[in-house]
Amino acid sequence: MLYRKHDGGGGAGDPGYRRHPKKGRGPMEKIWSKTLTPGEKWSGHIGRGKYIRLRALDADANLSALFYNAHDTSEKYNMPDTLKAQYTAHLTKGNVLMSDNGRVLASIVEDTLGWHDPLCGHTTRAMTDEKYGKTTYQELRNDWLRCGEENFKIELVRNNLGARDLAPCVNFFSKVVVKDDGSMHYVQGHCQPQDAVTLRTEMDVLVIFSNTPNPLNPAASYPAVPVAVEVYDAPAVDLADFCVNHRQENYRAFENTWEYHLLSGR
């Protein structure tokens, strides 16, 4: 990966080394896309400087997601640090997904919903069977009802990881509010067809998606909403970027990230 110094650049606290754009490709040209059907899982490495656009193809979608440093998967998305550093209990435009090393794995740069759930985690086999009825692959083949925990564990193994690497996930498209008494409530109707959220990768990341229900979704039948995933080249980040300046804590996390790239040569 090539870098060039831009005017006004300085030390590690500046994103001064910026990637050359790919020749023959505009910054907003789609380079990959996939539609995740209900219950489907996916994992893959997505390089730094990409937009990941997630789009709900019907109402009440939920896409559970995990994020890891692609070069050192012991570094992963840290839910407590992400929330406490940004003084929030939900995620939207301007928020960043911080790692357990205080770096930014990805930023949320566009969002039509204004709220994504970082608290409720993923569904389990016991939860899915109790809520929607027991199903098995042997009986229903690909129509059996999948859970987030199994999907994540399968994709972790495919990436030379294991159950010990499972971490709290982000539930995109879902809104869960916490009342004063500490009770948590899923908001039905929050996500409408074609609602979308766009992330920008700030590091080379391993991403794992599971198109499985939010654990608090009260629907009696298994939610079946496809989600479109699209990847684009993103323009380079500068010091005026909205996510960089959303909070002082964000800026410090970006400084840690820029320093990591400068010293690692990535």
N, C-alpha and C positions, 0 to 999 in steps of 0.2 A: 504494500500500500504506500503510495507516494504522498508527500506533504510539501507544502510551500509556505513560506513565512508571509503573513500579510502585514500591511502598513500599521504601525502602532503597536505591534506585538512586543511582548516582553518575555517574562519568565513563566514559571509553571502556573501562575494565576491568570494566565491569558490563553485563550484558545488559539494562540498564534500560528500553530502549524495546521494548515487546512488541507483537506484532501483535494487532489485534482479531480474534476468531474470526469466520469467515464466518457470517452470519446464517442461521438455519434449518438448520444442519448441525452435527451432533455431531462431537467431535474424532476419533472412531474410525469414522466412516462412510466406506465405500469410495467414492472419487470417480472411479476409473478402473481398468481391469484389462485384461490382454492375456495370452494364452498364446503363448509363443515356441516354435514347432515346431523340431525338429532342423535345424540349418543356418540358421535364420532370424536376421535382424538387425533392429534398431530403434534409432531415435534420437529424442530430443525434449527440450524444455525442461521441467524440473520445478522449481517455485518453492520458495523457502526455507520451512522449517517443514512439510515433508511426510514421512510415512513411506513408504518403498519396500520392500515385502515381496516377497521372492523365494522361491518354493517349488518344490522338485523334485518332479516328478510320477512319477518312477521312480528307481531306484538309479543311482549313478555319473553324476549330472548334472555339467555344467560350463557356467557362464555367464561369458564374458569381458566385462569392462566398462571403459569409459573415462569420465572425468569432467572437465568444463571449467567455468570461470566463464561463465555464460550471457551476461554483459554485456561480458566481455573474454576471449575464448577463448585469448589468449596465456597466460593463467593456467590451469594444468591440474594434475591429480593428479600428484604427484611421489613415485614409489615409494621412491627412496633416502632422502629426508627423512622420509617416513612411517615407514619401518622403523627408521632410526637414532635418530630422536627418541623412539620408543616402545620401543626396545631389544627388538625382536622380529623374527622372520623369518616370521611368519604373522599373520593378522588374525582377530579374534573380537570378542565383545562388550566394549565399553569402548574399543576402538581407534577412531581417526579417520583419515580420508583427507585428508592435508595437501596443499595446493597448493605450487607452487614459490615462492609469496610468503608462505609460513608461515601460511596461513589454513586453516580447516577447511571443506572442501567438503561432507563428509558424515560422520556418525558411525554406528557399528554399535551399535544399542541392544538387539537381541535376536538370539540365535543358538542353534540346536539342535545345531550340529556342533562348534563350538569351534575350528575351523581352516579358513581359506581361504587359497589360494595366491596370493601377490603376486609370485612370482619367475619363473615359467616362461614368461610372455608368451603370445603367440597362435600358432596354426598358420599355416603358409604354404602356397601352392599346391604347391610342390615336395614339402614334407613330407607333405601330404595325398595327393598322387598316389602317392608312394613307399610310403606305409603302407597305404593302402586301395584302391589301384588308380586309374588315370586315368579320370576321367569328364568329360563336357562337357555344357553346357546344350543344345547342338544335338542331342545324342543322347538325353538323359534328361529334358530340360526341368527342371521344379522338383524332380526326384528326384536331380539331380546333387549331388555332395558338395562342400559349400562349406568355405572356410577362413576363419580369423579375420582375416587380413591383408586379404583382398579385401573382406570385409564391412565392416571398419572404414574402409577407404579410400572405399568407396561412400558410407557415411553421413557421413564427413567432408566429401566434396564436396557432399552435399546440404545441409550447414550452412555453406557458403562457406569451407571449410577444405580442406586438402590433405594429401598424404603427409608433408610436413614437420611436420605437427601430430600425427602418430602418436606415441604414448608408451607406456611399459609399462602393461599392464592388470592388473586384479585378476581372478583366476579363482575366482569364487564356487563353493562346494560341493566343491572339490578340495583334497586334502591331499598335499603334497609335502614330504618330510623330507630334510634335508641331513645326510649322515653326516660323521664326523670327517675322512674323507679328501677331503671336498668333493663327493662324488658325490651326485646328487639322485635320489630314489626316490618314485614315485607310489604312494599307498596305495589299493589297490582295496577296495571295500566301505565306504569312509569315509562316503559319502553314501547314505542310505536314502530310500525313497519318503516324501514329505511333510516331509522335512527343510526347514527354512526359516531365512532370515536377514533381519533388518529393519534398513534404514538410515534415518537421519533427515537430511534435507538441511539444512545450516547456511547455505547460500548458494543463490541461484538458479543452477541448474546445467544444463548440456547433458550428457545421459547418452547413451552409445552402448553397446548390448548386442549381443553376438554369441553365439548358442547353437551354439558349435562346440567340438570336443574340447580337453581339456588336451593340450598337446604331448607330455607324458610318459605319457599313458594307454596302457598296453600292449595294449589290446584289439585283436584282429585285424580286427574289423569296426567300421565307423564308428558310434560311440555315437549313439543316437537317443533322447534323453530330453527331452520337453517341459518347459519351465519357466514357471510362472505368475508374472506380475508384477502387483502390486496397489499402488495409491497411496491413502493416507489423509491427512487433516489430522492434524497432530501438535500436542500441547500445547506451549506456549512453554517454552524452556529456562530453568532457573534455576541459581543458584550451587551448589546441592546435587546437580546432575545427575551421574550415574555417569560418563559419558564425559568431562565437564569435569574431574573430579577423578581420573581414572584414572592420570594422571601429571602432574607439574608442567609438562612440555613441552606436554601437551594444554591445560592452563589458559592457557598463554601463547599458543598458537595460537587458542584461543577469544577471548582478549583482542584479538588482531589482527583477528579476524573481526568482533567487536562494534564495534570502532573503525571498520572499513571501512563497516559498515552505518550507524553514526551519522553519519559524515561524508558519505556518498554519499546519504543520505536514503532508502535502500532498506530 
